[in-house]
Amino acid sequence: MYARGYPVLALILLPPVSFILWRLRCEPMAGAVVCWRCGSWTVEHGAINRAVRLCSNSTCLPWVIYLAWRELPAGRRGSVWLFVDSAPPRQLRCLRARLSLQG
């Protein structure tokens, strides 16, 4: 096995995998909810509601939805990846429909 380079490959992959896992653990948006109410988008996390405007690079594919937004009026950017198991199918269909109507 040593002749095949597996230890070298493991050492090369260890830093990026460790970094990615650390970033996922520190994800500040875990548990946040994206809502459409009265013609505007909000991101709700705990007791905090932030008004946001979705950016044009938000994307809907059959297996994933990428939402990118800018907070109003602060202008801070945020994003989230929603996979098919991130929410009930009905909610994801409604979100895809709303995103396609928006832009």
C-alpha positions in Angstrom: 0.0 0.0 0.0 2.8 2.4 0.7 4.1 2.1 -2.8 0.7 3.2 -4.1 0.9 6.6 -2.5 -2.1 6.3 -0.1 -0.3 7.9 2.9 0.8 10.8 0.7 -2.7 11.3 -0.6 -4.1 11.2 3.0 -1.6 13.8 4.1 -2.4 16.1 1.2 -6.2 15.8 1.8 -6.0 16.2 5.6 -5.7 20.0 5.8 -8.5 21.0 3.3 -10.9 18.4 4.8 -10.1 19.6 8.4 -10.7 23.2 7.3 -14.0 22.4 5.6 -15.3 20.4 8.6 -14.3 23.2 10.9 -16.2 25.7 8.7 -19.3 23.5 8.7 -19.1 23.3 12.5 -18.9 27.1 12.9 -21.7 27.7 10.4 -23.6 30.7 11.8 -26.8 30.1 9.7 -27.5 26.7 11.1 -31.2 26.6 12.0 -32.0 29.8 10.1 -35.3 30.1 8.2 -35.7 31.9 4.8 -39.2 33.3 4.6 -41.3 35.1 1.9 -43.9 37.4 3.5 -45.8 40.3 2.1 -43.6 40.7 -1.0 -40.2 40.6 0.8 -37.7 38.0 1.9 -36.4 37.7 5.5 -33.9 35.4 7.2 -35.0 34.5 10.7 -32.5 33.1 13.2 -33.7 32.8 16.7 -35.4 36.0 17.7 -33.6 38.0 15.0 -35.4 38.8 11.7 -33.3 40.3 8.9 -34.8 41.8 5.7 -32.8 40.6 2.7 -32.8 41.0 -1.1 -32.0 37.9 -3.1 -29.1 38.3 -5.5 -29.3 37.3 -9.2 -26.8 34.5 -8.7 -29.3 32.4 -6.7 -29.7 29.1 -8.6 -32.3 26.3 -8.7 -31.4 22.9 -9.8 -33.5 19.7 -9.3 -31.2 18.5 -6.5 -30.0 21.7 -4.9 -31.0 25.4 -4.4 -28.4 28.0 -3.9 -29.7 31.2 -2.3 -27.4 34.3 -2.2 -28.7 37.5 -0.5 -27.7 40.9 0.6 -29.0 42.2 4.0 -31.0 45.4 3.9 -29.9 48.1 4.7 -26.5 46.8 6.0 -25.4 45.3 2.7 -23.8 42.2 4.2 -23.8 39.2 2.0 -25.0 35.7 3.0 -25.8 32.4 1.2 -27.1 29.0 1.9 -27.2 25.6 0.0 -30.5 23.8 0.3 -30.5 20.1 -0.7 -33.5 17.9 -1.4 -33.5 16.8 2.2 -33.2 20.3 3.7 -36.9 20.9 3.8 -40.2 19.2 3.0 -40.7 18.7 -0.8 -43.8 21.0 -0.9 -41.8 23.9 0.6 -38.9 23.4 -1.8 -41.4 23.4 -4.8 -42.9 26.7 -3.5 -39.4 28.2 -3.1 -38.4 27.1 -6.6 -41.6 28.6 -8.0 -41.0 31.9 -6.1 -37.4 32.1 -7.3 -38.4 31.5 -11.0 -41.1 34.2 -10.8 -38.7 36.6 -9.2 -36.1 36.4 -11.8 
